[in-house]
Amino acid sequence: MKSILLKMLLVSIFFHSSAYAQIQLIKKNNNDSNTTLLVIGGIHGDEPGGYFAASILASHYRINSKNLWIVPNLNQESIQNNQRGINGDMNRKFSLIDDKDKDKQIIQEIKNIILDKNVSLILNLHDGHGFYRKTGKGSIFNPNAWGQTCVIDQCILNKDQPFGDLNKIALDIKNRINNKLIEDHHSFDVKNTNTKFEDEAMQLSLTYFSVNNNKPAFALESSKNLSTLSQKVFYHLAAIEEFMHIMGIAFSREFDLNEKTLDNIIKNYGILTINDNFNIDLSNIKKSLSFIPLKSKDNVFKFSSLLGSVMQIDDSFVVSIGNQKITTLQAQYFKMNESCMPKFSAIVDDKLISLNKASDIFAKDDLSIIKRDGYRVNIIGFTSKGSVDESGIKVGLQDMDKRFSVDEDGLVYRVEFYKNNEFCAMSKIHFKGDLK
């Protein structure tokens, strides 16, 4: 999956990210057309199929003609807390919203994006209960279920509106998806809420706001009763791809759209960079890491994943990707030294190398950090009796205490650099050995 991560980072070159005050809007534009599909994930924080699909769409797809805009994490705080809406149901605030409502700024920003003259069609991604059936077949398969549906508020906007025949498009999507089912009982259908006349709750929704402003809009609902997150993401992406086909949006992706590949992509949580002086690979990371050198305030956390977030609870920093808690960093507070050398030297497997102060070092056997006056090295997991500075000491995997490894396999360890007892940076040593 390292190659997929690299491709994800390379793909980022080809799209533009517009940061609103509360919303991250990713634009993948071409100059050949104003036709634009807007995909919105994460309006409900406990519906991960939608926002993981939107994130993969943003990071792993290249748009070759026309335009794709993506909001992967509309309700980020609710996503982080795995709640439908910590300030109430965000999808019921598009008609009226109180000035004191904490979601007001987000609602206004997404309304402005929806109403942008370039936006041609809107998809709002959800995970819904059960499997929709027009006739009741139990508590899971029935007309009140929302899962596995393309939801429309009405059949048509007007005859002159491009993509305005909502029912025809939804039926087309239904038929296309039903040719790609993982299991037969996952079948898709069209759910028309007939919002104006029959559904007062939906009159407050994002899609109804859109169609009331003559913007074609659909809700895509995977089922919460699907057995895996990757299945939910599969159906979202399969449906989005069919919408792009209908709109004439040409795209490419360098992975096979199937459950196994999507599961690998979802579990590749990417890189977290902290204060620009060290980074951590979040895949295969331990559930808790202690004595992480941080500032007492104003720490800067940067994720390669669009769904990354950090929640501080006292001296603990809970790191999440979407609604999934990845690790907890237990802080040890230091003053950061801004005058540290940008590079250090080390002997790795008997070869002299130069490394940046926040590097990944790979060793088959051992390493030794070359001593520098005024600096000290602390190798977390290695104990040197009678020595505060652990530079100049040859260290191998057999010398490490696996309780202090960064990863679950016990092969990655922290190498910390200090100047005048102030923190400079952290590198990581990756041992390739497989000691029994």
N, C-alpha and C positions, 0 to 999 in steps of 0.2 A: 504493500500500500504506500510505501515511500514514493514510488513513481507517480501514483495518483495525486499525492499531496503536492509534489513538484508541479504537476500539470495544473493543479488547482491554483497554485501561486502564479504560474505563467499566464493562465487565463485571465487573472485579475488585471493584466496589462490592457486588455481589450474592452474593459467597461469603465464607466465613470460613476463614481459614487457621490451622490448629492446629500449632504448631511443637513437636514432641517434641525430645528431645536430639539425635537423629540423623535424624529423619524429618520431612519436610514433608507434612502431611495437609491437603488442601483439601476443605472441606465446602460443598456447595451444597444447603442444606436448605430444606424447606418444612414448614408446620405441618399438612399434610393427611394425613400418613401416616408410619409408622415404616419403611416399605419403603425399603431403602437398597442401592444397587449400589456396590460397592467395586472400583475399577479400579486396578491396580498396574502401573506401568511401570518398567523399568530394573533388574530383578533381575540381568540380565546386561548389562554395560557395552558390549558390542560388538554389541548388537541395537537399533539406533537407531529402527527402525520403531515399536517399542513405546513408547519414552519420548517420542519426538516426537509420537506420537498422543495420549498421555496429557497432554502439555503443551498441545496445541491444544484438547483436550477441556476442560481447566481454564480456559483463557484466552478461548476463543471460543464456548463454549456457555452458554446460560442454561437452567436447570432450572426448569420452571414448575409441576411437581407431583411429590410424593415426593422422594427424596433421591439425590444422587450424591456419593460421596466418591472422591477421587483422590490417589494417591501417584505423582507423575510421575517421580521419580528415586530409587528405593529404594536403589540402589547407586551413589551419586553419585561416589565416588572412582574406581570402575571405569569409569563412563561417561566421566569426565574423561580417563582413560588409554586409552579404547577397548579395554579388556580384558574378557574374560568375567567374571573375578573376581580382583582383585589379591590377595585373601586366600583364594583357593580359590573353588569354585563355591558361591555363596550359596544356590542352590536345592537344595543337598544338605545343609542344616544344620538342617532343621526337625524332625528326630527327636531327635538328640543333638548338642550342641555343647560344645566344651571351654570352660571358664571363661576361658582365656587367648586364645581366638579373638577377633580384632579385630572380627569381625562380630557378636559376641554381643549387644551392646546393640541393634543394628538388628534382629536376629532377634527379640529379646524384644518390642521395640516393635511390630513388624508383627504378631506373634502377638496382642498385646493388642488391636490394631485389628481384626483378623479376628474375634476372639472377642467383640467388642462386641455387645451384645444387639440393636442396631439394624441390624447388617449382615445383609442377606438373601441376597446372592449375591456371589461374588468372581470377578473376571477378572484373570488374570495374563498380561501381554502379552509375547510373544517374537517373534523372527525365527528361523526354523528352516531347516535345509539342505533344498534340493531342493523337489520337489513330491510330496506323498504320493499313492501309488497302491496299491490293494490287490494288484495284480499287478505284477511287475517289468517296466519298460520302459526299462532303461538305468540309468546311475549317478545320474541326476538324478530320474527318475520311478520310484519304487519304494516298497515297504512300509517300508523303513527311513528314508525321508525324513520330515521333520516339517513342512515348509513347507505353507502353505495348509490348515491343519487347525484344527478345534475339538477339543481334547483333553479326554477325560474319564478319570477313574481307575476308574470303575465305572458301571454302567447306572443305578442308582437308589439313593437314600438310604433313605427310607421313605415310605410312601404318604401320611402326614399332613404331611410336610415341604413347605411352599410351595417351589416351584421344585426339588423333590427328584428329579423324573424327568429325570436328566441326559441320558440318551440321547435322549429325545423332544425336549428343548430343543435339543440339539446338532444333531439332524437337521433341525429347523426352521430353525436358523441357517444350516446348510449350504444348504438349498434357497433361502433368501432371498438369500444372498450370490451363489449361482450365477446369479441373475437380474441381477446387477450387474457382471459380469466385464468388465475392461478388455480382456483377451485370453482366448480360449477355453481355452488351456492353464493359465490361472490358477485352474482350478476348485477349489472347497473340498470337503473331506470330513471325516468324523468319525473320529478315532483314539482307540480305547478301549485304554488300556495295561493294563487289568485288573490294576491295580497290586498289590493285596493278594496275588495268587497268581503273577504273572508278571514283575514288574518291581521288583527290589530297590532299584535306584537311585531310582526314582520314589517309593518308600516314604519317602524323605528329603525330599520336595519340599513346596513351599508348598501346592499344591492338595490333596495327600494329607493334610497336616496339617489342612486346612480340612474335608474331607469326613469325616475321623475325628472331628471335633468337630461333626458334623451341620450343616455349613455348605456349601451348594451352591457348587461351584467349578469353573471351566473355565480351561484355558490356551488362548489364542488365538495361533496361529502364522502370521504372514505368511512368505513365502519369502525367504531371503537371495538367491535367484537371480532375484528380480524386478529389472528393469533400473534402477529409480530408487527413491530414498527416498520420494518422494511416492506411488508405487504401494504401498509397504509401509504407509504411513500411511493411505492410502485404504482398504485392506482392514481394517485395525484399526478405523478409525472407522465404516466401514459395518457391521461386526459388532457393535460396541458399540451403535450406534443400534438395531439389531435386538433386542439384549438389552433395551434400554430400552423398546422397543415391547412386548415380551413381558411385562415387569414393570409396564407401565402408567405408566412415567415419561415425562411430557410434557416436551419440550425444544424449543428454538429455536436457530438459528444464522443469522448474517447473511452467509453466504457459500455458494456452490455447492460441493457435495462432488464435486470432480473433480480430476484429476491436476494440471492447470495451476494452479488456484487454490491447491491445497495446496502446490505448489512455491513459489509467491510467499509464502505465509504462513511456510513453513519458513525461507526466505531473509531474511525480515524479522527480524533478530536482536535488535531492540529497543535499549534505552538502557542504558548502564552509567554509574552515578553513583559518583564516587570522592570519599570524605571530605566529601561534601555541599558541595563547593566547585567542582566542575565535572562535566560529563557528556559522554559521547561516544555518538553514534549508530553502532552496530556494523554497520549495513548499508552496504555500499560503502566500508568502511573499508580503509585500506592495511594490508598484512600486517605492517608494523612501523612504530612511531612512536617517535622518539627524544626524549630530554630531557623526559620527562613528570614534572612536579613532584609528588613523593610524599614522605610521611614516611619516616623511616628504619625505622619499625616501626609496627604497629597501624593500618595502612591499612584503611579500610572500603570494600568494594566492594558496590554494590547493583545488581541486574539487574532490568529489567522482565520478562525471560524467566525462567521457572521452571527452565530448564536451564543458566543461566549459572554459570560458575565461573572461578576464577583460580588458577594454580599459579605460585609464585615459584621461579625458578631463578637464584640469585645476585642480580644487579641487574635481571633480566628478569622480567616478569610476563606469563605466557601466558594469554590470555583465550579461553575456549571457550564455545560453546553446544552442549550435549550433547557428542558426541564430535568435534565439528568445531572445529578451531583457527581462530579468527577473526583475531586480531592478537596481536602481542607488544609490550608497552610497556617501553621502556628507561628506567629510572628516573633522575631527577636529584633528589637529596634536598634538601629545604628544611625549615626550621622553619615551621610554619603560624602565621600571625598571626590571632588570634581577635578583634581589635578593628577590623577593616577596615570601612569604610562598606558598608552593604548595597546602595547604588545608585551608579551613575555616570552621567554624561551624555556624549552623543556627537552629532555631526552626521553624519547618514546621508543621502546624496543631497540635501544642502543643507537638511535638516530636523533640528531639534533634538529629540532623544528622550532619555528617561530609561530606563535599563536596570538590571535586577538584576545583581549582580556575577557571576553565572553564567548568562549569557543566550545565546540564539541571535539574531544580528543578521543581517538580510537587506538587501543593498544591490545596487542595479542598477549603480551607478557607483563610489561611493567612500564612505569613512567617515573620521572624525577623532574620537578620544577627547578630550574636554575635559580639560585639565590640572588636576590637584588637587595642592595643596601636600602634600608628604610621601609622595606616591605616584609610582610609575613604571609605565609600560606597556611591555610587550615583545610585539610582533606577530611571531609566528614565521613566517619566510619573507620578511620585509621587512628590508632593511638600510638604516639611516640613518647615513651617515658622520658621525662626530664627535658622535653623540648617544646617550646611554645610555637616556634616556627618550623613547619614541616616541609619547607623547601630544602632541596639538596638531598632528600631521602628517597631511595628507590622503593616504590610501592607497587605490589601486584595484587591480583584478586584474592590470593590466599591470605593477604594481610588485612582484608576488609571485613568489617562486621556487617552482615547482610541486613541487620535491623535498620541500618541507616542508608540503605540504597534508595535511589529515587524510583526505580522501577520494581515491578512485582517479581522479576526474574533475578534480582540481586546482582545485576551486571553494570549498573550506572550509578556513579557517585559524584558528589559535589566537590569541586576544588575552588575554595574561596580565597580571594586576595584582599589584603588589608594594608593601609598606609596610615601610620600614626593612630592605630586603633579605630580608624574610620573605614567603612566598607568601600571597596573599589568595584569589584565585579565577581561574578561566579562563572567558572567554566565547568564542564562535565566530562568525566573520564568514562568512556565506554570500554569495558573489558570484553574481549571476544572469547575468553576461556570458558570452559564448561567443567568446572571442578566438581567432583563428587564429594 
